[in-house]
Amino acid sequence: MSKTDLDQLAADLAYFAPQEKKVARSPKEERIIAGFEEIQRFVDEHGHAPRQGEDLDIFERLYAVRLRRLRELSECRELLTPLDRQGLLAGDVITASEDKGKIDLDALADDLKDFTGGSDITELKHVRSTAERQAADEIAQREKCEDFEKFKPLFKSVQADLDSGARITRQIRKDAGFLKTDIRKGEFFILGGQVAYVAEVGETFKAPNGQSDARMRVIYSNGTESDLLLRSMQRALYKDDTSRRISDPKAGPLFSSEKDDEDLASGTVYVLRSKSEHPMVAANRDIVHKIGVTGGSVEKRIANAEKEATYLLSGVEVVATYQLFNISRTKLENIIHRVFEPARLNIEIKDRFGHPFTPREWFLVPLFVIDEAIEKIKDGTISGCKYDPESASLLEVS
Protein backbone atom coordinates (compact mmCIF):
# COMPACT_ATOMS: atom_id res chain seq x y z
CA MET A 1 0.00 0.00 0.00
CA SER A 2 1.40 3.36 -1.03
CA LYS A 3 2.03 6.21 1.39
CA THR A 4 -0.78 8.15 -0.24
CA ASP A 5 -3.23 5.34 0.48
CA LEU A 6 -2.08 5.14 4.09
CA ASP A 7 -2.60 8.88 4.56
CA GLN A 8 -6.09 8.61 3.12
CA LEU A 9 -6.91 5.68 5.38
CA ALA A 10 -5.66 7.57 8.40
CA ALA A 11 -7.83 10.54 7.47
CA ASP A 12 -10.88 8.29 7.09
CA LEU A 13 -10.27 6.59 10.42
CA ALA A 14 -9.78 9.94 12.17
CA TYR A 15 -13.45 10.63 11.65
CA PHE A 16 -14.29 7.74 13.98
CA ALA A 17 -11.67 8.57 16.56
CA PRO A 18 -13.14 9.43 20.00
CA GLN A 19 -13.19 13.14 20.77
CA GLU A 20 -10.68 14.42 23.24
CA LYS A 21 -12.31 14.62 26.63
CA LYS A 22 -12.48 17.98 28.34
CA VAL A 23 -10.17 18.07 31.31
CA ALA A 24 -12.21 17.98 34.48
CA ARG A 25 -11.16 20.46 37.13
CA SER A 26 -11.50 20.04 40.84
CA PRO A 27 -13.68 22.43 42.85
CA LYS A 28 -10.49 23.95 44.25
CA GLU A 29 -9.17 24.68 40.76
CA GLU A 30 -12.52 26.16 39.73
CA ARG A 31 -12.37 28.51 42.73
CA ILE A 32 -8.83 29.58 41.87
CA ILE A 33 -9.84 30.33 38.27
CA ALA A 34 -12.94 32.23 39.41
CA GLY A 35 -10.81 34.35 41.75
CA PHE A 36 -8.32 35.09 38.98
CA GLU A 37 -11.13 36.06 36.59
CA GLU A 38 -12.31 38.65 39.13
CA ILE A 39 -8.85 40.21 39.04
CA GLN A 40 -8.95 40.18 35.22
CA ARG A 41 -12.30 41.98 35.24
CA PHE A 42 -10.86 44.59 37.59
CA VAL A 43 -7.97 45.18 35.18
CA ASP A 44 -10.36 45.41 32.21
CA GLU A 45 -12.41 48.03 34.03
CA HIS A 46 -9.61 50.13 35.57
CA GLY A 47 -6.77 49.64 33.11
CA HIS A 48 -4.16 48.56 35.68
CA ALA A 49 -3.36 45.69 38.01
CA PRO A 50 -4.74 45.95 41.55
CA ARG A 51 -2.49 48.02 43.79
CA GLN A 52 -1.68 48.09 47.48
CA GLY A 53 -2.28 51.15 49.61
CA GLU A 54 -4.37 52.06 52.64
CA ASP A 55 -6.14 54.88 50.77
CA LEU A 56 -7.44 52.52 48.09
CA ASP A 57 -10.72 50.61 47.96
CA ILE A 58 -10.61 47.51 50.11
CA PHE A 59 -11.49 45.24 47.19
CA GLU A 60 -8.57 46.53 45.11
CA ARG A 61 -6.31 45.84 48.06
CA LEU A 62 -7.69 42.34 48.45
CA TYR A 63 -7.27 41.67 44.73
CA ALA A 64 -3.64 42.76 45.12
CA VAL A 65 -3.18 40.29 47.97
CA ARG A 66 -4.85 37.57 45.92
CA LEU A 67 -2.64 38.23 42.89
CA ARG A 68 0.46 38.08 45.07
CA ARG A 69 -0.61 34.68 46.41
CA LEU A 70 -1.33 33.41 42.91
CA ARG A 71 2.19 34.40 41.86
CA GLU A 72 3.70 32.71 44.92
CA LEU A 73 2.05 29.31 44.42
CA SER A 74 3.51 27.30 41.57
CA GLU A 75 0.40 25.14 41.23
CA CYS A 76 -1.69 28.29 40.65
CA ARG A 77 0.77 29.74 38.14
CA GLU A 78 0.72 26.47 36.21
CA LEU A 79 -3.09 26.38 36.20
CA LEU A 80 -3.63 30.02 35.29
CA THR A 81 -0.82 30.79 32.83
CA PRO A 82 -2.84 29.57 29.79
CA LEU A 83 -5.63 31.99 30.86
CA ASP A 84 -3.36 34.95 31.63
CA ARG A 85 -4.21 37.17 28.64
CA GLN A 86 -3.05 40.30 30.51
CA GLY A 87 0.33 39.04 31.71
CA LEU A 88 -0.63 39.42 35.36
CA LEU A 89 1.40 36.41 36.51
CA ALA A 90 4.59 37.65 34.90
CA GLY A 91 5.40 40.01 37.76
CA ASP A 92 8.02 39.23 40.34
CA VAL A 93 7.05 36.80 43.06
CA ILE A 94 6.68 38.74 46.30
CA THR A 95 7.30 36.73 49.42
CA ALA A 96 5.63 37.49 52.70
CA SER A 97 8.99 38.22 54.34
CA GLU A 98 9.90 40.86 51.75
CA ASP A 99 6.59 42.65 52.16
CA LYS A 100 6.33 42.38 55.91
CA GLY A 101 5.98 45.65 57.77
CA LYS A 102 5.49 47.85 54.73
CA ILE A 103 1.70 47.86 54.79
CA ASP A 104 -1.08 46.34 56.80
CA LEU A 105 -2.27 44.09 53.96
CA ASP A 106 -0.81 40.94 55.54
CA ALA A 107 -3.56 41.20 58.12
CA LEU A 108 -6.03 41.20 55.28
CA ALA A 109 -4.25 38.28 53.66
CA ASP A 110 -4.65 36.31 56.88
CA ASP A 111 -8.37 36.71 56.47
CA LEU A 112 -8.14 34.79 53.19
CA LYS A 113 -7.66 31.07 53.51
CA ASP A 114 -4.74 30.04 51.31
CA PHE A 115 -5.29 27.57 48.51
CA THR A 116 -3.72 24.62 50.30
CA GLY A 117 -6.36 24.93 52.99
CA GLY A 118 -9.11 24.14 50.50
CA SER A 119 -11.23 27.23 51.27
CA ASP A 120 -12.74 29.56 48.71
CA ILE A 121 -10.17 32.20 47.86
CA THR A 122 -12.93 34.75 47.25
CA GLU A 123 -14.36 34.39 50.75
CA LEU A 124 -13.53 37.18 53.17
CA LYS A 125 -13.22 36.41 56.85
CA HIS A 126 -13.66 39.15 59.47
CA VAL A 127 -13.65 41.79 56.70
CA ARG A 128 -16.83 43.78 56.13
CA SER A 129 -18.04 44.38 52.61
CA THR A 130 -17.95 47.90 51.17
CA ALA A 131 -21.74 48.13 51.44
CA GLU A 132 -21.66 47.04 55.10
CA ARG A 133 -18.96 49.55 55.94
CA GLN A 134 -20.83 52.36 54.20
CA ALA A 135 -24.10 51.49 55.95
CA ALA A 136 -22.37 51.26 59.32
CA ASP A 137 -20.60 54.59 58.76
CA GLU A 138 -23.84 56.32 57.81
CA ILE A 139 -25.64 54.98 60.90
CA ALA A 140 -22.73 55.54 63.26
CA GLN A 141 -22.37 59.17 62.26
CA ARG A 142 -25.87 60.03 63.41
CA GLU A 143 -25.89 61.82 66.73
CA LYS A 144 -28.15 64.13 68.68
CA CYS A 145 -28.67 67.51 67.02
CA GLU A 146 -27.99 70.01 69.80
CA ASP A 147 -29.62 72.93 67.99
CA PHE A 148 -32.60 70.99 66.64
CA GLU A 149 -35.04 73.66 67.88
CA LYS A 150 -33.68 75.90 65.11
CA PHE A 151 -34.62 73.34 62.46
CA LYS A 152 -37.87 72.08 63.99
CA PRO A 153 -40.05 74.78 62.32
CA LEU A 154 -38.65 73.76 58.92
CA PHE A 155 -39.84 70.19 59.36
CA LYS A 156 -43.28 71.36 60.51
CA SER A 157 -43.54 73.63 57.48
CA VAL A 158 -42.54 70.84 55.10
CA GLN A 159 -45.12 68.50 56.61
CA ALA A 160 -47.81 71.16 56.24
CA ASP A 161 -46.81 71.68 52.60
CA LEU A 162 -47.01 67.94 51.95
CA ASP A 163 -50.44 67.77 53.55
CA SER A 164 -51.70 70.68 51.47
CA GLY A 165 -50.15 69.54 48.21
CA ALA A 166 -47.79 72.54 47.97
CA ARG A 167 -44.92 70.06 48.04
CA ILE A 168 -44.85 66.56 46.61
CA THR A 169 -42.54 63.59 46.99
CA ARG A 170 -40.80 62.10 44.00
CA GLN A 171 -39.41 58.60 43.84
CA ILE A 172 -35.64 58.37 43.59
CA ARG A 173 -34.79 57.30 40.06
CA LYS A 174 -32.99 53.96 40.12
CA ASP A 175 -30.48 54.62 37.38
CA ALA A 176 -26.89 55.71 37.02
CA GLY A 177 -28.00 59.23 36.19
CA PHE A 178 -29.22 59.84 39.73
CA LEU A 179 -25.78 59.11 41.15
CA LYS A 180 -24.47 62.07 39.17
CA THR A 181 -27.17 64.39 40.53
CA ASP A 182 -25.94 66.91 43.08
CA ILE A 183 -27.61 67.08 46.46
CA ARG A 184 -27.92 70.76 47.24
CA LYS A 185 -28.08 72.74 50.45
CA GLY A 186 -31.65 73.40 51.61
CA GLU A 187 -33.17 70.28 50.01
CA PHE A 188 -35.39 67.77 51.80
CA PHE A 189 -35.48 64.00 51.33
CA ILE A 190 -37.19 61.04 52.95
CA LEU A 191 -34.59 58.48 54.01
CA GLY A 192 -35.08 55.53 56.30
CA GLY A 193 -38.54 56.75 57.27
CA GLN A 194 -37.23 60.16 58.40
CA VAL A 195 -37.33 63.54 56.67
CA ALA A 196 -33.72 64.59 56.04
CA TYR A 197 -32.73 68.24 55.60
CA VAL A 198 -29.43 69.18 53.94
CA ALA A 199 -28.31 72.01 56.21
CA GLU A 200 -24.75 72.43 54.93
CA VAL A 201 -22.63 71.23 52.02
CA GLY A 202 -18.88 71.66 52.42
CA GLU A 203 -16.16 72.30 49.87
CA THR A 204 -15.93 69.83 47.00
CA PHE A 205 -12.90 67.53 46.98
CA LYS A 206 -11.61 64.62 44.93
CA ALA A 207 -12.17 61.18 46.42
CA PRO A 208 -9.48 58.47 45.96
CA ASN A 209 -11.48 57.05 43.05
CA GLY A 210 -11.29 60.42 41.26
CA GLN A 211 -14.93 61.36 41.77
CA SER A 212 -16.04 64.65 43.34
CA ASP A 213 -17.43 64.49 46.87
CA ALA A 214 -18.27 66.78 49.76
CA ARG A 215 -18.89 66.54 53.48
CA MET A 216 -22.44 67.54 54.49
CA ARG A 217 -24.44 68.29 57.60
CA VAL A 218 -27.79 66.53 57.40
CA ILE A 219 -30.53 67.06 60.01
CA TYR A 220 -33.23 64.42 60.51
CA SER A 221 -36.79 64.93 61.68
CA ASN A 222 -36.20 62.69 64.72
CA GLY A 223 -33.75 65.23 66.18
CA THR A 224 -30.50 63.60 65.05
CA GLU A 225 -27.86 64.73 62.57
CA SER A 226 -24.95 63.27 60.60
CA ASP A 227 -21.90 64.54 58.73
CA LEU A 228 -21.92 61.91 56.02
CA LEU A 229 -20.42 62.36 52.56
CA LEU A 230 -22.55 63.48 49.65
CA ARG A 231 -21.98 60.26 47.72
CA SER A 232 -22.72 58.18 50.81
CA MET A 233 -26.13 59.84 51.02
CA GLN A 234 -26.70 59.26 47.31
CA ARG A 235 -25.98 55.57 47.75
CA ALA A 236 -28.24 55.38 50.81
CA LEU A 237 -31.10 57.04 48.90
CA TYR A 238 -30.55 54.72 45.97
CA LYS A 239 -30.63 51.56 48.10
CA ASP A 240 -33.68 52.59 50.16
CA ASP A 241 -36.79 51.51 48.22
CA THR A 242 -38.90 53.96 50.23
CA SER A 243 -36.64 56.97 49.73
CA ARG A 244 -38.14 60.10 48.17
CA ARG A 245 -37.08 63.58 47.12
CA ILE A 246 -39.37 66.31 48.50
CA SER A 247 -40.10 69.00 45.94
CA ASP A 248 -39.45 72.70 46.37
CA PRO A 249 -42.76 74.66 46.51
CA LYS A 250 -41.10 77.35 44.39
CA ALA A 251 -40.07 74.88 41.69
CA GLY A 252 -43.14 75.70 39.59
CA PRO A 253 -46.75 74.61 39.20
CA LEU A 254 -47.82 71.05 39.72
CA PHE A 255 -50.22 71.35 36.82
CA SER A 256 -49.38 72.51 33.32
CA SER A 257 -50.00 71.76 29.68
CA GLU A 258 -46.30 71.01 29.23
CA LYS A 259 -44.13 68.74 31.29
CA ASP A 260 -40.45 68.80 32.04
CA ASP A 261 -38.28 66.01 30.67
CA GLU A 262 -37.83 64.60 34.18
CA ASP A 263 -41.52 64.80 35.06
CA LEU A 264 -43.68 61.72 35.07
CA ALA A 265 -47.30 62.26 33.99
CA SER A 266 -49.53 61.16 36.84
CA GLY A 267 -53.04 61.86 35.62
CA THR A 268 -55.79 64.41 35.18
CA VAL A 269 -58.14 66.36 37.43
CA TYR A 270 -61.53 66.43 35.73
CA VAL A 271 -64.71 68.42 36.38
CA LEU A 272 -68.01 67.02 35.10
CA ARG A 273 -71.51 68.43 34.77
CA SER A 274 -74.45 66.01 34.95
CA LYS A 275 -77.30 65.71 32.43
CA SER A 276 -79.50 64.05 35.04
CA GLU A 277 -83.14 65.14 35.32
CA HIS A 278 -83.18 64.60 39.08
CA PRO A 279 -85.00 67.65 40.52
CA MET A 280 -82.09 68.81 42.68
CA VAL A 281 -79.57 68.41 39.87
CA ALA A 282 -81.81 70.04 37.24
CA ALA A 283 -82.48 73.03 39.51
CA ASN A 284 -78.76 73.63 40.15
CA ARG A 285 -77.19 72.26 36.98
CA ASP A 286 -74.71 75.14 36.52
CA ILE A 287 -73.11 74.61 39.92
CA VAL A 288 -73.45 70.84 40.44
CA HIS A 289 -70.05 69.40 39.56
CA LYS A 290 -68.30 66.09 40.02
CA ILE A 291 -64.58 66.54 40.78
CA GLY A 292 -62.28 63.56 40.40
CA VAL A 293 -58.77 62.47 39.48
CA THR A 294 -57.84 59.74 37.03
CA GLY A 295 -54.61 58.25 35.77
CA GLY A 296 -56.14 57.27 32.45
CA SER A 297 -58.37 58.76 29.78
CA VAL A 298 -61.25 60.88 31.02
CA GLU A 299 -63.31 59.86 27.98
CA LYS A 300 -62.88 56.17 28.79
CA ARG A 301 -63.64 56.87 32.44
CA ILE A 302 -67.06 58.34 31.63
CA ALA A 303 -67.91 56.08 28.67
CA ASN A 304 -70.58 54.15 30.62
CA ALA A 305 -71.78 57.01 32.83
CA GLU A 306 -75.47 56.21 32.16
CA LYS A 307 -75.00 52.79 33.78
CA GLU A 308 -73.01 53.85 36.85
CA ALA A 309 -74.57 55.26 40.00
CA THR A 310 -71.47 57.34 40.75
CA TYR A 311 -72.38 59.38 37.63
CA LEU A 312 -76.04 59.62 38.75
CA LEU A 313 -77.00 57.05 36.06
CA SER A 314 -76.91 59.84 33.47
CA GLY A 315 -74.68 61.25 30.78
CA VAL A 316 -72.09 63.83 31.79
CA GLU A 317 -70.32 66.77 30.16
CA VAL A 318 -66.61 67.45 30.69
CA VAL A 319 -66.35 71.14 31.59
CA ALA A 320 -62.69 71.34 32.72
CA THR A 321 -59.53 69.23 32.96
CA TYR A 322 -56.15 69.93 34.54
CA GLN A 323 -53.09 67.83 33.69
CA LEU A 324 -50.94 66.98 36.70
CA PHE A 325 -47.40 65.69 37.15
CA ASN A 326 -45.46 64.05 39.96
CA ILE A 327 -48.17 64.02 42.60
CA SER A 328 -50.19 61.42 44.43
CA ARG A 329 -53.61 61.25 42.78
CA THR A 330 -55.23 59.96 45.95
CA LYS A 331 -53.74 62.73 48.09
CA LEU A 332 -54.75 65.39 45.57
CA GLU A 333 -58.31 64.10 45.39
CA ASN A 334 -58.51 64.08 49.19
CA ILE A 335 -57.31 67.71 49.31
CA ILE A 336 -59.94 68.84 46.81
CA HIS A 337 -62.75 66.98 48.55
CA ARG A 338 -61.68 68.34 51.95
CA VAL A 339 -61.77 71.92 50.65
CA PHE A 340 -65.26 71.51 49.16
CA GLU A 341 -66.70 69.30 51.90
CA PRO A 342 -69.19 72.01 53.06
CA ALA A 343 -70.76 72.00 49.58
CA ARG A 344 -70.95 68.23 49.07
CA LEU A 345 -74.19 67.31 47.31
CA ASN A 346 -76.47 65.42 49.67
CA ILE A 347 -78.49 63.22 47.34
CA GLU A 348 -79.61 59.61 47.33
CA ILE A 349 -80.49 57.70 44.18
CA LYS A 350 -81.23 54.07 43.40
CA ASP A 351 -78.67 52.19 41.39
CA ARG A 352 -79.67 50.01 38.43
CA PHE A 353 -80.38 47.14 40.80
CA GLY A 354 -82.75 49.26 42.91
CA HIS A 355 -80.36 49.67 45.83
CA PRO A 356 -80.01 53.11 47.48
CA PHE A 357 -76.72 54.88 46.73
CA THR A 358 -75.22 58.18 47.91
CA PRO A 359 -72.57 59.59 45.52
CA ARG A 360 -69.62 61.28 47.24
CA GLU A 361 -67.85 63.27 44.50
CA TRP A 362 -70.57 65.78 43.55
CA PHE A 363 -70.44 69.32 44.92
CA LEU A 364 -72.58 72.47 44.70
CA VAL A 365 -69.77 74.82 43.70
CA PRO A 366 -69.26 77.22 40.75
CA LEU A 367 -66.61 76.35 38.17
CA PHE A 368 -64.67 79.58 38.77
CA VAL A 369 -64.14 78.57 42.42
CA ILE A 370 -62.81 75.17 41.34
CA ASP A 371 -60.37 77.01 39.05
CA GLU A 372 -59.30 79.15 42.00
CA ALA A 373 -58.74 76.08 44.18
CA ILE A 374 -56.54 74.48 41.51
CA GLU A 375 -54.48 77.66 41.31
CA LYS A 376 -54.02 77.66 45.06
CA ILE A 377 -52.84 74.06 44.91
CA LYS A 378 -50.35 75.13 42.25
CA ASP A 379 -48.85 77.96 44.26
CA GLY A 380 -49.03 76.14 47.59
CA THR A 381 -51.57 78.42 49.31
CA ILE A 382 -54.42 75.89 49.57
CA SER A 383 -53.42 74.92 53.11
CA GLY A 384 -56.08 76.05 55.58
CA CYS A 385 -58.57 77.06 52.89
CA LYS A 386 -62.18 75.91 52.83
CA TYR A 387 -65.14 76.66 50.59
CA ASP A 388 -67.83 78.89 52.07
CA PRO A 389 -71.23 78.13 50.41
CA GLU A 390 -72.81 81.38 51.62
CA SER A 391 -70.26 83.64 49.94
CA ALA A 392 -69.40 81.13 47.20
CA SER A 393 -65.70 81.69 47.83
CA LEU A 394 -62.62 80.11 49.36
CA LEU A 395 -61.86 81.35 52.87
CA GLU A 396 -58.86 80.78 55.10
CA VAL A 397 -59.78 79.06 58.33
CA SER A 398 -57.66 78.96 61.45
Buried (B, 14 or more C-beta within 10 A) or exposed (E): EEEEEEEEEEEEEEEEEEEEEEEEEEEBBEBBBEBBEBBBEBBEEEEEBBEBEEEBBBBBBBBBBBBBBBBBBEEBBEBBEEEBEEEBBEEEEBEEEEBEEEBEBEEBBEEBEEBEEEBBBEEBEEBEEEEEEBBEEBEEBBEEBEEBEEBBEBBEBBBBBBBBBBBBBBEBBEEEEEEEEEBEEEBBBBBBEBBBBBBEBBEEEEEEEEEEBBBBBBBBBBBBBBEBBBBBBBBBBBEBEEBBBBBBBEEBBBBBEEBEEEBEEBBBBBBBBBBBEBEBBEEEBEBBBBBBBBEEEBEEBBEEBBEBBBBBBBBBEEBBBBBBBBBBBEBBBBBBBBBBEEBBBEBEBEEEEEEEBEBEBBBBBBBEBBEBBBBBBBEBBBBEBBBBEEEBEBEEEE
